[in-house]
Amino acid sequence: MTFPNEAAIFVKLFAQLLTVGGM
């Protein structure tokens, strides 16, 4: 299954937010 670039970017941004929140 292939995901749109927008979805990939959203996931990356969400992951970064979780990382910043964890720190």
N, C-alpha and C positions, 0 to 999 in steps of 0.2 A: 504493500500500500504506500502511495506517495502522498505527502502532505504539502499544502501550499506554502510558499515562502513566508507568507504572513503568519501562518500558524507556527512555523518554526521560530520566527523572530519573537512572537508573543511568548512562546514557551521559554525561550532564552531570557527574555526580560523578566518573566515571572520567577525563574530560577534565581536570577541575580537579586531580585527583591527579597526572596526568601533568605539568600545568603547574607545580604546586608542586615536583614531583620535578626538573623541568628547571631551575627557579630554584635 
